[in-house]
């Protein structure tokens, strides 16, 4: 048991969207579902420590937390090298608060109006409150990290948060940069998304007394999985619908962000098509999306992006080989298979 108290929450369910088949996701995380419930309660408790006038905004941001993928990684990583214990609940709550803070800030930068099927915090209360709310969530995560007897947890969280923010800055700095290399794009993804996945896996291993080699494997697994996940998420911005995903789409195009499908297009296109895309991209309007999608299809940009995701998922699976064979390691493997399958389903007419 992970919870000493009698409080319970209904099982966490992901949004009904291309982000995953509910039954398949539930099968992967069913063994850690009580843990995920405990993490949700802990995050709620942390938010209640805010000033009452601020807590209402934080509680809104917490509602419908999604799949809780990062907390699941904490528990599964711990189980792959040892045992899950109450410290892992706190660690997962820390990672989830950092993640939620980045979402609040991302929605401001992207001018996104919808997140998980509801108006974003910024859409409801403006950018000023949203910026400060994100800062409060970051600060609270560090406060909880500082409660561990070892300073290593706080150091890991602070270092990872800095790297996430650095990745976001670099992405913003490279907006409308048509010569952005694929390697640089992938490096930025590792920083802005992969690092937080890696932190979740590494904290799971650390607090389960994993060896340095086991922790290194888990961290690299998290980097590979997180990078693949962000490529998939970038593809959703082009190939999904707002109804299906529950969030604003087309924001990358509208904000000048070159994602992998667009980079592939620029790599492969004729000079005429490249110039046409640049013209559409520099002054993008939503009614131009069909033409952009036609260009992407012409140069098989989705297929190449799917190949890259699959390669990262295969790399993540290889990194698990050195870990003890058990149910948690198998669940970590299934996560990579699940993500690859979801990516392959993009662009398929059902």
SVG drawing of the C-alpha trace seen along z (x, -y; Angstrom):
<svg xmlns="http://www.w3.org/2000/svg" viewBox="-14 -40 41 51">
<polyline fill="none" stroke="black" stroke-width="0.4" points="0.0,0.0 1.2,-3.5 -1.4,-5.4 -1.8,-5.4 -5.0,-7.4 -8.4,-6.3 -9.0,-9.0 -9.5,-7.7 -9.8,-9.1 -11.4,-7.6 -8.9,-6.0 -7.1,-8.5 -8.2,-8.3 -6.4,-9.9 -8.4,-12.1 -10.2,-10.3 -7.9,-11.4 -5.2,-10.1 -2.8,-10.3 -3.8,-6.8 -6.3,-4.0 -7.8,-4.0 -7.8,-0.2 -4.2,0.2 -3.0,-2.6 -4.9,-1.2 -3.3,2.2 0.2,0.7 -0.3,-1.2 -2.8,1.0 -0.2,2.2 0.7,-1.4 -2.8,-2.8 -3.0,-3.1 0.3,-4.9 -1.0,-7.4 -4.1,-8.1 -1.7,-8.8 0.3,-11.2 -2.8,-13.1 -3.8,-13.5 -0.3,-14.7 -0.3,-17.3 -3.7,-18.5 -2.3,-18.8 0.6,-20.8 -1.7,-23.2 -3.8,-23.7 -0.7,-25.1 -1.0,-28.1 -2.7,-31.3 -6.5,-30.6 -6.9,-33.3 -4.2,-31.6 -5.2,-28.0 -8.3,-28.4 -6.1,-28.9 -3.8,-26.1 -6.7,-23.7 -8.1,-24.6 -4.8,-23.8 -4.8,-20.4 -8.2,-19.4 -8.2,-16.5 -4.4,-15.8 -4.3,-13.5 -2.5,-10.2 0.0,-11.1 2.7,-9.6 5.7,-11.1 4.4,-9.8 3.9,-6.4 7.5,-6.5 8.7,-7.2 6.8,-4.1 7.7,-1.8 11.4,-2.8 11.4,-2.2 9.8,1.2 12.3,2.2 15.3,2.0 13.7,2.3 10.6,1.4 8.3,-1.5 8.0,-3.4 6.3,-6.6 9.3,-8.8 8.4,-7.9 4.9,-9.5 6.6,-12.8 9.1,-12.5 6.3,-11.9 4.3,-14.9 7.4,-17.1 7.8,-16.0 4.1,-16.5 4.1,-20.0 7.1,-21.0 5.3,-19.5 2.1,-21.4 4.1,-24.6 5.6,-24.2 2.1,-23.6 0.8,-26.8 3.8,-28.7 3.6,-26.9 0.0,-28.0 1.0,-31.6 3.8,-31.4 1.7,-29.6 -1.4,-31.8 -3.3,-28.5 -6.9,-28.8 -7.7,-25.1 -5.9,-22.6 -7.4,-19.2 -10.8,-20.2 -11.1,-23.4 -10.0,-27.0 -6.4,-27.4 -5.5,-29.3 -4.3,-32.2 -7.5,-32.2 -9.5,-32.4 -7.4,-34.8 -4.8,-36.4 -1.0,-36.0 0.1,-37.8 -1.7,-35.5 -0.6,-32.5 3.1,-33.4 3.1,-33.8 1.0,-30.6 3.6,-28.7 6.3,-30.2 4.4,-29.2 4.2,-25.6 7.9,-25.5 8.7,-27.0 6.4,-24.5 8.1,-21.6 11.5,-22.8 10.1,-23.2 8.9,-19.6 12.2,-18.4 14.1,-20.2 12.1,-18.1 14.1,-15.0 17.0,-14.2 19.4,-14.1 20.2,-17.3 20.5,-15.2 16.8,-15.3 16.6,-19.0 19.7,-19.4 18.3,-17.0 15.0,-18.8 16.6,-22.3 19.0,-21.2 16.3,-19.5 14.0,-22.5 16.8,-24.8 17.4,-22.6 13.7,-22.4 13.5,-26.2 16.8,-26.4 15.2,-24.2 12.1,-26.4 14.3,-29.5 16.3,-27.9 13.1,-26.8 11.7,-30.3 15.0,-31.7 14.9,-29.5 11.4,-30.4 11.2,-31.0 14.8,-29.8 14.5,-27.9 18.0,-26.5 17.3,-24.8 19.1,-21.4 17.3,-18.2 20.1,-17.4 19.6,-20.8 15.8,-20.3 16.3,-16.9 18.7,-18.4 16.2,-21.0 13.5,-18.3 15.7,-16.4 16.1,-19.5 12.5,-20.7 10.7,-17.3 13.2,-14.4 14.9,-15.8 11.7,-15.7 11.1,-12.1 14.6,-11.3 14.2,-13.0 11.2,-10.9 13.0,-7.7 16.2,-8.7 14.3,-9.7 12.5,-6.3 15.8,-4.5 17.5,-6.7 14.8,-6.3 14.7,-2.5 18.4,-2.2 19.2,-1.4 22.9,-1.1 24.6,-3.9 24.5,-1.8 20.8,-1.1 20.1,-4.8 22.1,-5.7 20.1,-3.2 16.8,-4.5 17.8,-8.1 18.8,-7.4 15.6,-5.5 13.6,-8.5 15.5,-10.8 14.8,-8.6 11.1,-8.1 10.6,-11.8 12.1,-12.8 9.9,-10.4 6.9,-11.6 7.6,-15.2 8.0,-14.4 4.7,-12.6 3.1,-15.6 4.5,-17.9 3.0,-15.7 -0.4,-16.0 -0.3,-19.7 -0.5,-19.1 -2.4,-15.8 -5.0,-15.7 -8.1,-17.7 -8.9,-19.9 -11.9,-17.8 -9.8,-14.7 -6.8,-16.1 -8.6,-18.5 -6.2,-21.3 -5.5,-24.1 -3.8,-22.9 -1.8,-24.7 0.0,-26.7 3.4,-25.6 2.8,-26.9 1.1,-30.1 4.1,-30.8 6.9,-30.0 8.1,-26.8 9.8,-24.4 8.9,-20.8 10.2,-17.6 7.6,-17.2 8.3,-20.8 12.1,-20.3 11.7,-17.1 9.7,-19.1 12.5,-21.8 15.1,-19.0 13.4,-17.3 11.4,-20.0 12.2,-21.5 13.3,-25.1 9.8,-26.1 8.0,-24.2 10.4,-25.3 9.8,-28.9 6.0,-28.4 6.2,-26.8 8.3,-29.7 5.7,-32.2 2.9,-30.3 4.8,-29.8 6.0,-33.4 2.4,-34.7 0.6,-31.6 -3.2,-31.6 -5.4,-28.6 -6.9,-28.5 -3.4,-27.8 -3.2,-24.5 -4.6,-22.3 -1.9,-23.5 0.8,-22.9 -0.5,-19.4 -0.4,-18.8 3.2,-19.8 4.0,-17.6 2.3,-14.6 4.2,-15.2 7.5,-14.7 6.4,-12.0 7.1,-14.2 4.8,-12.2 6.3,-8.9 9.8,-10.1 8.7,-11.5 7.1,-8.2 10.3,-6.5 12.3,-8.7 9.8,-8.2 10.1,-4.4 13.9,-4.6 13.8,-6.5 11.4,-3.9 13.7,-1.1 16.6,-2.8 14.6,-3.2 13.8,0.6 17.5,1.5 18.4,-0.5 16.1,1.7 18.0,4.9 20.5,4.3 17.7,4.0 16.3,7.0 13.6,8.8 10.3,8.1 6.8,6.7 7.9,3.1 10.6,3.4 8.0,5.1 5.6,2.1 8.4,-0.3 8.9,1.6 5.2,1.6 5.2,-2.2 7.6,-2.4 5.5,0.0 2.4,-2.0 3.9,-5.3 5.2,-3.9 1.7,-2.4 0.0,-5.7 2.4,-7.5 1.8,-5.1 -1.9,-5.7 -1.5,-9.4 -2.8,-10.3 -4.9,-7.1 -8.5,-7.7 -10.7,-5.6"/>
</svg>
